[in-house]
């Protein structure tokens, strides 16, 4: 039969001890208690509840004029769950504890986690005096050092006639005396050493350095005052006197998700499981070009190749654009195959010009900032952990097979925890994607100049009366040899206006422009040739630099 919850309030020496008990099938004798319950009573009750594998909540509150202690003991069946403080302990405990804290000002909270174990230790030692410290430690889930310390403390303090309740509450760890304050003259000397470092120290001394130099300083020794013995004290002094700036907390700015299919992120992923070719490439033997939509986390394309260059990368991106249409934005990193131009170039790379002619706004991330290309980088981790590291493809054909299978799994089966997907596969969360504009049939291959309209370049006229712009020579005047001129780019007129002493002296047509409209196939072929030429020139310049470095003494 279930015993109803009972409540008992006992007045004792002007104090009030209240306790509420809610148990199942506990001895009804507890309903008629007319005395103050002791720590042994509490420990016996909890031990009985634990032995019977019952659930119980026991609240014990001791209140007087000065302070309030509130403890909450919860006994329950043993489970596999442990609190972080219990991780790694062997054996079971008689109690699992929780603390209830009061919001009232001036309230001190007793650590019940320790109180209950101390009471149980005392009771078990009384019941089983022959138990070793190891047996007690295993029964309580505590270390043998803890058991040894508290058995000694219980024996000594009980012999000194200290009440058991007081012993079980432990000793306060609060300071008995306030820390000594640093003398103002010592503070002045610390600040002086900070502002004017000791001779031979070629940097601003920090707290550790000041802790070293302060006892060796003649002026500080003449003061004959106590000096700080901790670098934290010196740090606090420097902080209080504005010698150490307070670091501003970085404010996280959540990124707004763009509309579906309006913004893409692209990047290469190296398939490191493919071994190096002894007669060919030693690194990046096989790579995957991944293109992901930021607004939906849908993987739009994953192209696997052995020969990703500036030319083939441009052709691969064009293939994806032909399949899906034109987005508003494409984000990419500083990979030379995307943005690399030969030394001396003043115009963008072939890929950037290709996308500018199609009306796509290119967003190039800052160097060493992969978080700016976060969506495709996050996919790379998933692709590596769940595909490449599991399947370990050893050739181009194996990589193509496992990648094709994983792309289908990622888009249609694997739950995605992105906010846009809501723990669903991307194509389940977005069963239909908006239709993007198709590629234009006729393209102006010189339309990229509009983004550079108004560009000003400063050049020095060489001994032949010429200047170099984008690796092409332009004749200015033999009378201006050694002078500096400014060239203003006019995109509409497709020319450079040459300015000398703030006066336009002539206009020069821009070299290398096509000057006529092209079909998309012709335009793509033209830009692939441009990419190939840029990469060859860049490789030639790199070889020359290496040769010059080896030849120099």
C-alpha positions, 0 to 999 in steps of 0.5 A: 500500500502506498503511504501518502506524502507527509510533512513534519515541522519541528521547533528546536532551540528557536530554529525550525527544521522542516522536512517533506517526504514523498515515498512509495511503501516506506515504513509508516513509523516516519509519520509519527516522528516527534523529535529532531531528525539527525544526520544518521536518521537521514542517512538510514532513510536514504539507505533504506530507500536505495536498498528497496530501489524506490524513488524518493525526494527528500528536502532538508532545510535548516533555517536560522537568523544568519543563513539558510542551507537548502539540500535536495537528495534524490534517491533512485534506481542505479542507471548507466548515466553519471554526472561528469564528476562521477565519470570513471569511478568504479562501483556504485554510490548509495545516493545520486545527488542534486542541489537546489539553489536559492535566489535570495540574496545572502543565501549560502548553499551547502554542497549536498554532494559531499554532505550525503557521502560523508553521512553515508561514510559515517554510517557504513563505518559504524555498521561495518567497522571491519571494512577496509578503506577500499571497500568503503570507497567502492561502496560510496563511489569515492577515492580511497584518499577521500575516505582516508581523509574523512575517517580521520576528520570524523574521528578527531572532531568527534573526539573533540566533542564537535557535533556530528551535524557540524562535522558533516557540513565540512570546513569553509574554504573562504579566506580567513583574512583579506589579501594584502593590498599592494602599496601605491609606491610599488604600483607606481614602480610596476607601471614605470617598468611597464612604460620604460622597459628595463635595459636590454629588454626589447619589448613591452614587459608582460606580467611574467617579465615584470614579476622577474624584474621587480625584485631586481629593480634598485628602486623597488628594493629601496622601498623595502615594501612587500612585492607581489608574488603572483603574475595575476596580481601584476596583471590586475594592476596593469588592467586597472591602470589601462596598461592592458587593453580590454579585448572586445568580445566578437559579436557573431553576425549570423549570415542571411540565407539567400534565395534558393539557387541564387548563390553558389559556392565552388571549390576543389577537394583532393582525393588523397587516397589515390596514390601518386603517379611515379611518372606523373603527378605527385600531388592532387592526382584526382580532384573533385570540383564541388558546386553547392547551392547556399540557399538550399544546401543542395549539391548541384554538381560534383565533377571528378578529374585528373587534370583540373587546370584554369582551362578545364576548371572554366569548362567544368563550371560552364558545363554546370551553368548550361545544366542549371542556369545562371545564378546571381552570385558565385563564391570561390577562394584564391585558388590560382586556377580561379583567380590566378593571373600572370605577373604584370597583369592588370585585368582579371583572370579568364574565369572572372571575365567569363562570369562577368560577361554572363552577368554573374557577380563573383565573390572571392574570399579573403586569403586563409578565410575558409569560413567565407566559403563555409557551405562547400567547405562543410560539404567537403568534411561530410564528403571526406568522412562519409565517402572518401575515408570509408570507400578509399577509392584508389583510382579515377574510376573508383572515385567517379563511382563512389562520388556519384553514389554519394551525391545521390545519397547526400541529396535524397537520403541523408538528413541535413541539419542545416537550418534551411533543411530542417533535418531533412535531405536537401531534395526532400526539403526542396523538392522543386527548385526555381528555374534559373535564366538560361545562358544567352545565345549571343554574348559580348566578350568585352562586357567585362570591361564595364566592371573596370570603368574608371580604373586609373593606372599609373605608369612610368614612360620607358626609354622607348616612350612606351608604357606596359599595361596588362603585359601589352606595350602602348606608345605614349611619347618619346618626349615623356621618357622618364615621366609618370603618366596616369591612364584612365580606362573608359569602358564605353570607348574601350580606350585609355585616356593618357593624363600628364599633369592633369591634362589628357594628352592622347587616347589609346585603344585597349589591345586584346579585345575581340570587338564583335559579338560571339555565340556561347560556344565561340565565347567559351572556346575563346575564354578557354584559350585565354585561360590556357595562355594565362596559365602557360605564362604564369608557369613560365614566370614561375620557372624563371623565378626558380631558376634565378633563385638557384643561380643567385649566390 
